[in-house]
Amino acid sequence: MKITTKEVRDITAILDDIVKDYKENSPKKERDWRTYEQRVAMRLKTAFRELKPLVHESVSSINFAKGETRGAKPCLTVEQKVLSVLMKHIIGKSNRNMAAMFAVFSLLSDIDVSYKTVERFYSDPAVIAVLHNLHILLLKKKGISSAECSGDGTGYSLSIKVNYESEAQKLKDKIKTGEEQNHKKRLFIYSFNLMDIKTRMYIAVGTSFRSEKEAYNYAIQMAKEQGIDINSMRLDKYYSNQSDEEFLRKTFKEITLYLIPKSNATIGGTWEWKRMLHDFAKDTTGYLEEYFQRNQSESGIAEDKKRVGWKLGQKRPDRVETANFLTMVWHNLYWLG
């Protein structure tokens, strides 16, 4: 296996042309809208049919110890609390409208409480524990014990007056010009999702108020703690540094990486790094075919924002994290069928 830094840099120098040619010779398959709508309808039916049984199973597997007994007795069970936050997240109504709609939901779920009560469920330790149990249960139901992964980051606004993409661009521009940042309030949060490209199910999610990289690190940590074997990973060029490659190989043994080298990449480094650059330079088209499966992560995020919107509707950090986790849960519920 021989590869030189010059060979790698020669390829990266004309990579835009290679990618353009690759996309022209790999046209997208036209979508059969009739079968597509049928599949979407089937997934919707499966998600809502399985919701209550899955939540019940997630709650049943946890033994909740009784704590403080003073104060008003909770009017809802843990199972009802979890169903409340799940329904609120998917409906995404304003405070006043949501409070009114719970009267309607009570006909189906026996839940009839104020919006503020439901909002407090976002920071309830029991609710958070059940949601994590539900996530693990969904992956088991889908039979995921190992994954071929892709990952992508995005952001969600914390105010209806703020659009994530425009504010993120303003922030990047200020960093480039060296302007000081003095935000009195957090405007948006970063989110990073790891997806199994075979099932389109999310393996893990990370949330951060600071940076996409921090959200990415949290997602990687979550994936590792779940014990799912990550066989391969596809990430955008931002994560194409040797330090990122070494971090992933240290975290997940025997992982195959599909990263696009930067223009200043060198072959200096580990044997695995050299092998990745060799595969990239010697069979660029085949390498891109694997790498561009990462597009599923991009389409998954677009799908999420169409489903639940681009605003999380929470302000407290712990509740924001729960809201972002709910987006992942609903995504996986929709892809369960």
C-alpha positions in Angstrom: 0.0 0.0 0.0 1.7 3.1 -1.3 0.4 6.6 -1.1 2.0 10.1 -1.1 0.9 13.4 0.3 1.1 14.8 -3.3 -1.4 12.2 -4.6 -3.9 13.0 -1.9 -3.6 16.8 -2.4 -3.9 16.4 -6.2 -7.2 14.7 -5.7 -8.5 17.2 -3.2 -7.5 20.0 -5.5 -10.0 18.7 -8.2 -12.4 17.2 -5.8 -15.2 19.6 -6.7 -15.0 18.5 -10.3 -14.9 14.8 -9.3 -18.0 15.3 -7.2 -19.8 17.1 -9.9 -19.0 14.3 -12.4 -20.0 11.7 -9.8 -23.4 13.3 -9.2 -24.1 13.7 -12.9 -23.4 10.0 -13.5 -25.3 8.9 -10.4 -28.8 10.5 -11.0 -31.3 10.2 -8.2 -34.0 7.6 -8.6 -37.4 9.2 -9.3 -39.7 8.8 -6.4 -42.9 6.8 -6.9 -45.2 9.1 -5.0 -48.0 6.6 -4.7 -45.9 4.0 -3.0 -44.1 6.7 -1.0 -47.3 8.0 0.4 -48.4 4.5 1.2 -45.1 3.9 3.1 -45.5 7.2 5.0 -49.0 6.3 6.0 -47.9 2.9 7.2 -45.2 4.4 9.3 -47.6 6.9 10.8 -50.1 4.2 11.7 -47.3 2.1 13.3 -45.9 5.0 15.3 -49.2 5.9 16.9 -50.4 2.3 17.3 -47.2 1.4 19.1 -46.8 4.6 21.1 -48.7 3.7 24.3 -47.6 0.0 24.5 -43.9 1.1 24.1 -44.2 3.8 26.7 -45.9 1.3 29.1 -43.1 -1.2 28.5 -40.5 1.4 29.1 -42.0 2.5 32.4 -42.6 -1.1 33.5 -38.9 -1.9 33.2 -38.0 0.7 35.8 -38.5 0.3 39.6 -39.2 3.8 40.9 -38.2 4.3 44.5 -40.6 6.5 46.6 -39.0 9.8 47.6 -40.4 13.0 49.2 -44.0 12.4 50.2 -44.9 16.0 51.3 -46.9 18.4 49.2 -49.7 17.7 46.7 -50.0 14.2 45.4 -49.1 13.9 41.7 -52.2 13.7 39.6 -50.6 11.8 36.8 -48.6 8.6 36.6 -45.1 8.5 35.1 -46.5 6.9 32.0 -49.1 9.7 31.5 -46.3 12.3 32.0 -44.2 10.8 29.3 -47.2 10.6 26.9 -47.9 14.3 27.7 -44.5 15.5 26.7 -44.5 13.3 23.6 -47.9 14.6 22.4 -46.9 18.2 23.2 -43.7 17.9 21.2 -45.3 16.5 18.1 -48.2 19.0 18.1 -45.9 22.0 18.8 -48.6 24.5 19.7 -48.3 27.7 21.7 -48.8 27.7 25.5 -52.4 28.9 25.4 -53.4 26.6 22.5 -51.7 23.6 23.9 -53.5 24.1 27.3 -56.8 24.1 25.4 -55.9 21.0 23.3 -55.1 18.9 26.4 -58.8 18.9 27.1 -59.3 17.2 23.8 -56.4 14.8 24.4 -57.9 13.8 27.7 -60.6 12.0 25.8 -58.0 9.6 24.4 -55.3 9.5 27.1 -57.1 10.5 30.4 -54.6 13.4 30.7 -56.1 16.8 31.7 -53.6 19.2 33.2 -52.3 22.7 32.6 -49.6 23.5 30.1 -47.2 24.7 32.9 -47.6 21.3 34.6 -46.6 19.5 31.4 -43.6 21.9 30.9 -42.2 20.8 34.3 -42.3 17.2 33.1 -39.3 18.1 30.8 -37.1 18.2 33.8 -38.7 15.3 35.7 -36.0 12.7 36.3 -38.5 9.9 36.0 -39.7 11.1 32.6 -36.2 11.5 31.3 -35.3 8.0 32.5 -38.3 6.5 30.7 -37.5 8.4 27.5 -34.0 6.9 27.5 -35.6 3.5 28.1 -37.9 4.1 25.2 -35.1 5.0 22.9 -33.2 1.8 23.7 -36.4 -0.2 23.3 -37.0 1.3 19.8 -33.6 0.3 18.7 -34.1 -3.3 20.0 -37.5 -3.5 18.3 -35.7 -2.6 15.0 -33.0 -5.2 15.7 -30.1 -2.8 15.8 -27.1 -4.3 17.6 -24.5 -2.9 15.1 -24.7 0.1 12.8 -23.3 1.6 9.6 -23.4 5.3 10.7 -23.6 8.8 9.3 -23.7 12.0 11.3 -24.7 15.6 10.8 -25.3 18.6 13.0 -27.9 21.3 12.9 -29.5 23.9 15.3 -32.8 24.7 16.8 -34.0 28.1 17.7 -35.1 28.9 21.3 -37.2 31.9 20.2 -39.8 32.1 17.5 -38.3 35.4 16.4 -34.9 33.8 15.7 -34.1 31.6 12.7 -31.2 29.3 13.4 -29.5 29.4 9.9 -29.5 33.2 9.8 -28.3 33.7 13.4 -25.6 31.0 12.9 -24.3 32.8 9.9 -24.2 36.1 11.7 -22.3 34.4 14.5 -19.8 32.9 12.0 -19.3 36.3 10.4 -18.6 38.0 13.8 -16.1 35.3 14.7 -14.3 35.9 11.3 -14.1 39.7 11.9 -13.1 39.3 15.5 -16.1 41.0 16.9 -16.9 40.3 20.6 -19.9 38.2 21.5 -22.1 39.5 24.3 -25.4 37.7 23.9 -27.6 38.2 27.0 -29.8 35.3 26.0 -29.2 32.1 24.2 -30.7 32.3 20.8 -30.3 28.7 19.6 -28.8 25.3 20.4 -26.6 22.9 18.5 -27.7 19.4 17.9 -25.8 16.4 16.4 -27.4 13.1 15.4 -25.9 9.7 14.6 -28.0 7.7 12.2 -27.9 4.0 11.2 -28.1 4.4 7.4 -29.7 0.9 6.9 -32.7 1.6 9.1 -32.6 5.4 9.2 -33.0 5.2 13.0 -31.0 7.6 15.2 -28.5 5.8 17.3 -27.6 8.8 19.5 -28.1 12.6 19.9 -26.0 15.3 21.5 -27.1 18.8 22.5 -24.9 21.9 23.3 -25.3 25.6 23.8 -21.6 26.2 22.9 -20.7 24.4 19.7 -21.6 21.7 17.2 -18.4 19.9 18.1 -19.5 19.7 21.7 -22.9 18.3 20.6 -21.0 15.8 18.4 -18.8 14.7 21.4 -22.0 14.1 23.5 -23.5 12.1 20.7 -20.4 9.9 20.4 -20.4 9.4 24.1 -24.0 8.3 24.1 -23.4 5.9 21.2 -20.5 4.3 23.1 -22.5 3.9 26.3 -25.3 2.1 24.5 -22.9 -0.7 23.5 -24.0 -0.8 19.9 -21.1 -1.7 17.6 -20.4 1.1 15.2 -18.9 -0.6 12.1 -18.5 2.6 9.9 -18.9 6.3 10.1 -19.5 9.1 7.6 -19.0 12.7 8.6 -18.5 16.0 6.8 -15.2 17.7 6.2 -15.3 19.6 9.5 -14.4 16.2 11.2 -11.7 15.2 8.8 -8.7 16.0 11.0 -6.3 13.3 12.1 -7.3 14.0 15.7 -10.9 13.3 14.9 -9.9 10.1 13.1 -7.8 8.9 16.1 -10.6 9.8 18.5 -13.2 7.7 16.6 -10.8 4.7 16.3 -10.0 4.9 20.0 -13.7 5.1 20.9 -15.0 2.4 18.4 -12.6 -0.5 17.7 -12.3 -1.8 14.1 -14.4 1.1 12.7 -14.2 2.0 9.0 -14.1 5.8 8.4 -15.3 7.7 5.3 -14.0 11.2 5.7 -13.1 13.7 3.0 -9.5 14.9 3.5 -8.9 18.6 3.7 -6.7 20.4 1.1 -3.7 20.4 3.5 -4.0 16.7 4.5 -0.8 14.7 4.8 -0.1 11.0 5.0 1.7 11.4 8.3 -0.1 9.6 11.1 -1.4 6.2 12.0 -1.6 3.2 9.6 -5.4 3.5 9.6 -5.2 7.1 8.5 -2.9 6.2 5.7 -5.2 3.4 4.7 -8.2 5.7 4.5 -6.3 8.2 2.4 -5.1 5.3 0.1 -8.8 4.2 -0.4 -9.8 7.8 -1.1 -7.0 8.4 -3.7 -7.0 5.0 -5.4 -10.8 4.5 -5.8 -12.3 8.0 -5.4 -15.6 7.1 -7.0 -16.1 4.1 -4.9 -15.1 6.0 -1.8 -17.6 8.9 -2.6 -20.3 6.3 -3.1 -19.9 5.2 0.5 -19.3 8.8 1.8 -22.5 10.2 0.2 -24.7 7.9 2.1 -24.2 10.6 4.7 -27.0 12.5 2.8 -29.4 10.4 4.7 -28.5 12.3 7.8 -29.2 15.6 6.1 -32.5 14.4 4.8 -33.3 13.0 8.3 -32.8 16.4 9.9 -34.9 18.1 7.2 -37.6 15.5 7.9 -37.5 16.2 11.6 -37.9 19.9 11.2 -40.9 19.4 8.9 -42.4 17.2 11.6 -41.7 19.1 14.8 -40.5 22.5 13.5 -37.3 24.5 14.0 -38.1 25.8 17.5 -37.8 23.7 20.6 -40.0 25.8 22.8 -37.9 25.5 26.0 -35.4 27.8 27.7 -33.9 26.0 30.6 -30.9 23.9 29.5 -32.2 20.6 31.0 -35.6 21.1 29.4 -34.0 22.1 26.1 -32.0 18.8 26.1 -35.2 16.8 26.8 -37.0 18.6 24.0 -34.2 17.7 21.5 -34.2 14.1 22.8 -38.0 14.0 22.0 -37.2 15.0 18.4 -35.0 11.9 18.2 -37.6 9.7 19.8 -40.3 10.8 17.3 -38.0 10.3 14.4 -37.4 6.7 15.5 -41.1 6.1 16.2 -41.8 7.1 12.6 -39.2 4.7 11.2 -40.2 1.8 13.4 -42.7 0.5 10.8 
